[in-house]
Each structure stands twice: as structure tokens, then as C-alpha cells.
Amino acid sequence: MSRFFVSRDSVKGNVISVTGEEAHHIADVMRLKVKDEVITFDGTGKEYIGVIKEVGKKSIVIEVTGTREAAKTRAPRITLIQAIPKREKIEYLIEKATELGVSAIVPIFTERTIPDWDLDKRASHVARWRKIAREASKQCGRLDIPNIPEIAQFSDVINDEKLSGLKLIAALQDDAEPIRRALKDFKGDHIYIAIGPEGDFTPDEVKDTIECGFKSVSLGLRVLKSDTAGLFALSAIDYEE
């Protein structure tokens, strides 16, 4: 059964009105018709099973026949604090991190981050990343969509007093603790993992981060590229939890 994203505002009782790109996808790409069954989700943890009642030029009307909510899980939420790699790599990372179940992806600038955009370009990139996360959630069957805030400076993120939980930074330090050991026996509800750019965080950035309550962890014997490191860390956390 085909699956589509709808905004929460488009759901009115047992009727969903779909417009924009998803309406085009339903009618023109998938060529679905009246009486066809579909599944939609609103990104907040709720899914709707329904039947197409009307197919217009710019909108689709769906009658809801059933709903499903995300099952409660004891697994912690995971926030990936990711230094921005090159364009195609960050897009791939967002797609795969979404499939791996990340709760949020915080894109950051660090001292060694290569991309640097003006404010207009930043906004357009973040909008595209959010669309990629939405499409990945639709494809993999997630009922929610990872939160992707505006691009921030790494120093601002680590100093945020709202960060509460297990806070980790992947760094190429000789005394870094294996990530598996850092995760052992953790029973909290939120894990933060910071991943640096190509060339790693600077020594001062690592020092400042540890002073903010982060633990320095190792991702193994090999030096991983930034985008690989982020996905490896998410996989390791998922395995251990």
C-alpha cells in the first residue's frame, strides 16, 4: 500500500485533504484513483489508513478508515550533532540517519568545517535537508520525522543548558573511551553524540566540550570520514541499546 506524508493541519476528523507535492505524487506519479487504499502519516507519531474519495487537479481527499500510533519504546532518543561535510555527503547522511532512527540531527559549523554559506543559502539547505528526512521517514515506515534545527556554531550547541542525558564526543584522542564502554548500563532517555569534520575537532574544541560534560569516545581503530563516523556511531548506539 502506498504511503504519503500529510501535514497535521490537513487532517480534519476522518477526512484528509492532500495538496502540493504529495497530491501530485498520488495522482500523477502513482496514478492512484478513487477507492484506492493509501497510508498517510503526519510526522508526529500518527499514521492514517484511508481510501481516496476524490481526485482533483490540485487536491486529493482521503477518508480515514483507521489509525495507528507509534509504539512506546524504552530506547533513548538520539541526537546527532554533526559537523557539515560536503553537500552530497550530508544529504546521504541525513537519509541514512533517519532510517537508523535518529531523533534529531543538529548541523554545526566547527573551526575546521569546510562549507560556509551566507544566511540565505543556509535556510535553503536546511529546508532541503528537512525534505530529505521527511522522504526517508516516508520510505522506511517511520511515524515521526527527525528534527533538524537551523545550522549552529558548535560552541553554542555544547553550551546549551537544555542538553540533558548522556553526552558523547567522538574524537581521535589516545585516552578516548570505547563507545561501547561509554554506553554500558546507560538507562537514561537521551543520548547526544557529536561528530567532527574532516580533520576532526581541534584540541581546544575537544577540551571545551569535555568541560561542558561530554565524554570523549573512540569509534574504533580506524580513522573514519565525518559522514561515515556519524552513521557508525548511530549504529553502535542502536546495537548497544
C-alpha positions in Angstrom: 0.0 0.0 0.0 1.4 3.4 -1.0 2.5 5.7 1.9 2.4 9.6 1.9 3.2 12.5 4.2 0.4 14.9 5.2 0.6 17.9 7.5 -1.2 17.7 10.8 -3.4 20.7 9.8 -4.7 18.7 6.8 -6.3 16.1 9.0 -9.9 17.1 9.9 -11.7 14.4 11.8 -11.8 11.4 9.4 -11.1 13.4 6.3 -7.6 14.3 5.0 -7.0 16.9 2.3 -3.8 16.4 0.5 -2.3 19.3 -1.7 1.1 20.2 -3.2 3.8 17.7 -4.0 2.1 14.8 -2.3 -1.1 15.4 -4.2 0.9 15.4 -7.4 2.7 12.3 -6.4 -0.6 10.5 -5.6 -2.4 11.5 -8.8 0.3 12.0 -11.4 3.2 9.8 -10.4 1.5 6.8 -8.7 -1.7 7.3 -10.7 -4.0 6.3 -7.8 -7.7 6.7 -8.2 -10.9 6.9 -6.2 -11.4 3.8 -4.0 -7.6 3.1 -3.8 -6.3 2.5 -0.3 -3.4 4.5 1.0 -1.5 5.1 4.1 -0.5 8.6 5.3 1.5 9.9 8.3 1.8 13.4 9.8 5.3 13.2 11.3 4.1 13.4 14.9 3.9 9.7 15.5 0.5 9.0 14.0 -0.4 7.1 10.8 -3.7 7.0 8.9 -5.1 4.2 6.8 -7.7 5.5 4.3 -9.5 5.4 1.0 -9.3 8.0 -1.7 -12.7 9.7 -2.1 -11.9 12.5 -4.5 -9.1 13.2 -7.0 -9.0 16.8 -8.1 -6.5 18.8 -10.2 -4.7 20.2 -7.1 -6.0 18.2 -4.2 -6.8 14.7 -3.0 -9.5 13.9 -0.5 -8.9 10.8 1.7 -11.4 9.2 4.1 -9.7 7.8 7.2 -10.7 4.2 8.0 -8.1 3.5 10.7 -5.2 5.0 12.7 -2.1 3.8 14.3 0.2 5.5 16.7 3.9 4.8 17.3 4.5 2.2 20.0 6.1 3.4 23.1 9.7 2.2 23.4 12.3 2.2 26.2 15.1 3.1 23.8 16.7 6.5 24.3 16.3 9.4 21.9 19.4 10.1 20.0 20.6 13.5 18.8 23.4 13.5 16.3 25.4 16.7 16.5 27.1 16.7 13.1 29.8 18.9 11.5 28.6 19.6 8.0 30.5 17.6 5.3 30.3 18.3 1.6 26.8 18.7 0.1 26.2 15.2 -1.2 27.6 13.6 1.9 25.3 15.5 4.3 22.3 14.6 2.3 23.2 10.9 2.2 23.9 11.1 6.0 20.5 12.6 6.8 18.7 10.0 4.7 20.5 7.1 6.4 20.4 8.6 9.9 16.7 8.9 9.5 16.5 5.2 8.6 18.6 4.4 11.6 16.0 6.1 13.9 17.8 9.3 15.0 15.6 11.7 16.8 17.4 14.9 15.8 20.3 16.0 13.6 21.9 19.2 14.6 24.1 20.6 11.8 27.1 22.6 13.1 29.9 24.7 12.0 33.3 24.0 13.6 36.7 25.5 13.2 37.6 23.0 10.5 34.3 22.8 8.8 34.7 23.3 5.0 31.3 24.5 3.8 30.4 28.1 4.7 27.2 29.8 3.4 25.5 33.1 3.8 22.2 33.2 5.7 20.0 32.8 2.6 21.9 29.7 1.5 21.8 28.3 5.0 18.0 28.5 5.0 17.6 26.8 1.7 20.0 24.0 2.6 18.2 23.3 5.9 14.8 23.3 4.0 16.2 20.7 1.6 17.6 18.6 4.5 14.2 18.6 6.2 12.6 17.4 3.0 15.1 14.6 2.7 14.4 13.5 6.3 10.6 13.6 5.6 11.0 11.5 2.4 13.3 9.0 4.2 10.7 8.7 7.0 8.0 8.0 4.5 10.1 5.4 2.7 11.3 3.5 5.8 7.9 3.4 7.6 8.7 5.8 10.5 5.8 7.6 12.0 7.8 10.6 13.1 10.4 12.8 11.3 13.8 13.7 12.8 14.1 17.3 13.9 16.7 19.3 12.0 17.2 22.8 13.5 19.0 25.7 11.9 22.7 25.4 11.4 24.5 26.5 14.6 28.0 27.1 15.9 29.4 24.1 17.7 30.3 26.2 20.8 26.7 27.4 21.1 25.3 23.8 20.9 27.6 22.3 23.6 26.9 25.2 26.0 23.1 24.7 25.7 21.9 24.1 29.3 18.9 22.1 27.9 21.2 19.2 26.9 20.3 16.6 29.5 21.4 13.0 29.2 24.5 11.1 28.1 26.7 13.4 26.1 29.4 12.0 23.9 32.0 13.4 21.5 33.9 11.2 19.0 37.5 12.3 18.9 40.9 11.0 17.9 42.3 11.0 21.4 44.5 8.3 22.8 42.6 8.3 26.1 39.1 8.2 24.5 36.9 5.6 25.9 35.5 3.0 23.5 31.9 4.0 22.7 30.6 0.5 23.8 32.0 1.0 27.3 30.5 4.6 27.5 27.1 3.2 26.6 27.3 0.3 29.1 24.5 0.3 31.7 23.1 3.7 30.5 19.4 3.8 31.4 18.5 7.4 30.5 16.2 8.7 27.8 18.6 10.8 25.7 22.0 10.4 24.1 23.9 13.1 22.3 26.8 12.2 20.0 29.0 14.9 18.5 30.8 14.1 15.2 33.6 16.4 13.9 34.6 17.5 10.4 37.2 16.0 8.2 40.4 16.6 10.2 38.5 16.1 13.5 37.7 18.7 16.1 40.5 20.9 17.3 42.1 20.2 20.6 40.5 23.3 22.1 37.1 22.2 20.8 37.5 18.8 22.5 38.7 20.4 25.7 35.7 22.8 25.8 33.3 20.1 25.0 34.6 17.9 27.8 34.3 20.8 30.2 30.6 21.0 29.2 30.0 17.5 30.4 30.7 15.4 27.3 32.7 12.1 27.4 35.3 11.6 24.7 34.7 8.3 22.9 36.5 6.3 20.3 34.8 4.7 17.3 37.4 2.1 16.8 40.9 1.7 15.5 40.4 3.2 12.0 40.0 6.9 11.2 36.5 7.3 9.7 35.3 10.1 7.4 32.9 12.5 9.0 29.8 11.1 7.4 30.8 7.5 8.0 31.6 8.3 11.6 28.1 9.7 12.2 26.3 6.6 10.8 28.7 4.3 12.6 28.0 6.0 15.9 24.2 5.7 15.4 24.6 2.0 14.5 26.7 1.3 17.6 24.3 3.1 19.9 21.3 1.2 18.4 23.1 -2.1 18.8 24.1 -1.5 22.4 20.6 -0.2 23.4 
